[in-house]
Amino acid sequence: MPASEFHLPAVFDLCATFAFALTGALAAIKRGYDIVGVFFLALASGIGGGLIRDGVFITGTGPTPLLADPRYIHVVVGATIFGALFGGRVKHLHRLIAVLDALGLGAYAAFGTQKALAYDLAVPAAILVGVINAAGGGLLRDIITREEPLVFKPGQFYVLTALGGSVAFVFLTIYLNMPATKAALWAIAITFTFRALTIAFNWRTTSVAPLVEPEK
């Protein structure tokens, strides 16, 4: 495990949670949900990855900070109200949301990986936890709405971007003995750059079906 520890700045953490929760709120509004449905989908999108991390992979550590700290629920409520009131105008903020999403993706990948390593999970498992911590909210959102999860479909690199951040954090901290905070900043920078290039050039994954289908 890393010799030092990386802490997410509270303001950044809450802003990223707001951005993730807002995407869930907008998805719920698009589906015609009432305010209760909008809130719960915002909750799943905002803190779902962390809930999966602490409820499935790292258990027996007491209540997750995501529920013990009321600020996270307050942020989700704020995203719900903001989405309900200004959902039609949020498109003007899509660039800001995309930036926060890209930054949050790398930060949560590094943070989740670090927390898994601190509880003595094997490196491959810790990387998996980091990826789920970063992208699990969207996965949970799609499961709740009975949609085929977007992370399973061909599309812009998202999970692969989170994977890059998690692997970078492990490599820098464990194999290069870099301090955790410095390694996390590098992981965030790598993830953000990769995600930005993915959006700019529309890099996309493709289906493996053509690779395995027999030739006619």
N, C-alpha and C positions, 0 to 999 in steps of 0.2 A: 504494500500500500504506500501512497505518497508520504514522504517524511513530514510535510507541512499540510495545511488545510486551506482550501479555497472557500470563501464566503461570498454569496451573492449579495451585492448591495441592496438594501431593502427597497429603495426607490425604483431601481431597475427591475427587481423581481416583481413588484406590484404593477409596474407599467407593462411588463411583458404578460403578466397574468391578465391584465385588462384587455390587451390586444387579442390574446387567445380567446378569452371569454366573449369578446365582441364578435369574433368570427362565428362562434356558436350561436349567439343571440341572433345574428343576421340570418344564419341558416334556418333557425327556428321560425323567424318571421316570414321567410320565404316559403316555408311549408304551411303557413297559416296557423301556427300554434297560438294558444292564449298566453297570458303573461306568466303563468306557472310553467308551461312548457318552455317558454323562452328562457326563464331563469335556470331551469334544470339543464337545458342544453348548453347554456353559457357556463354553468358550473362544471359540466363534464368536459367542455373544451378548455376551460381555464385552468383547472387543477387536476384533470383526469389522469394525466401522465404521472404526476406525483402521488396520487391516490393508488394507482396500480403499483408503483414502486414500493410504497410503504405498506400496502395491504396484501400484496401477493409475494413479492420477492424479499422484502426486508420486514419480517414480522417480529413481534415480541419486543418492540422497542418503545412501547407506549403509544399514546395518541399521536397521529401525524401532525406536524406543525401546521399543515395546511388547514386543519380543522381546529387546532388549539389556538391559533392566532386569528382573532376575529377580522383582521384587516383583509384577509383573502376573501371572506364572504362579502365584506363591504365592497370590495372591488368588483366582485361578480355581480352584486346587486346594482352597482353603478353602471357596469357594462350593459346589464339588462335594461335599465331605464334609458340609458343613452341610445341603445339600439332601437328601443320602442319609440322614442321621441324623434330621433334624427336618422333613422335607418335609411331613408331615401336620400340623405345627403352624405352618408358615410363614404360613398364612392369618391368624393373629393379628397378623402383622407387615405385612400388606398395605398399610396406610396409610403406614408408614415406607418401604417399598419404593417406593410410588407417589410419595412426596415426593422421594426420592433420584433416581428415574427422571426426574421433572419437572425437577429442578435440573440433572441431568446432561445432559438433552436440550439445554437452552439453553447450558450451558458447552461441550459438545462441538461444537455448531453454531458458536459463536463461535470456538473454538480451531481447528477445521478450516478455517473461512473465512480466518482470519488466516494460517494456515500456507500455504494455497493462494495468497493474495495475496503472501506473502513470496517465493514462487517464480514471481512474475510471471504467474500465471494471470489471464485476463480476469475481470472482476467477475461475470458470469453463471456462469462455470465455478467460480469461488471459492465462490459461493453454493451451487452443486450439491455441491461437495466438503464444505462445511459440513453440509448436510443429510444426506449419506451418512455422514459421520463420526458424526453423532448417531443416525441411525436404521438404519445399515447392518448392525448386529449382528443385529437382528431379521430383516432381509431375508435375510442369510446363513443364519441359523438355519432359516428356512422352506425355503430352497433345499436345504440339506443333508438335511432330513427329507422332501423331495419333497412339500411342501405348497404350495398356492397362496399366495404371500406375502400376509400380512395387510395390508401397506401398500398393496396393489393393490385391496383390497376396500372397499366402503362400511363405515364405522365411525367411531369417535370420532377427532377431529382429532389426529393424531400427527405425520405428516410435515409437514402444514401448520403445525403448531406449531413444529417445527424450522426450517421455512422462514422463519417470522416472526422467529425469533431470529437467523438468518443475515443476513436482509435488514436487520434493525435494527442489527446490528453494522457492516455495510458502510455504511449510511447515516450512522451516528454518527461513524465513524472517517474515512471518505473525504470525505463531503460536509459534515460539521459539524466536522471536525478535532478530535474529542474524543479524549483519551488512550485507548489501547487497553483498559487495565484498567477504566476508568470505563465505557467503551462496552460491554465484556463484562458488567459487572455489570448495566447497564441491559438488555442483551439477555437475560440470565438471568432478571431480574425479569419482563420482558415475557413470556418463554416460560413461566415458571412460572405466572404469573397466567392466561395463556391456557389452559394445560393444566389448571389447577385448575378454571377455569370450565367447560371442556369436560367434565370428569368430573362436576362438580356438577350441571350441567344436561343432561348426556348429549347435547351437540351432536354431530351426526354428518354425515358426507358421504353423498351419495346417488348412486345409479347414474345415468350419463348416458344409459342405454338409452332411457328414456321420452322423452328429448329428440330422439332421432334416429330412433326407430321411426315408420314412416308410419302415419297414422291409418287406421283400418279403416272 
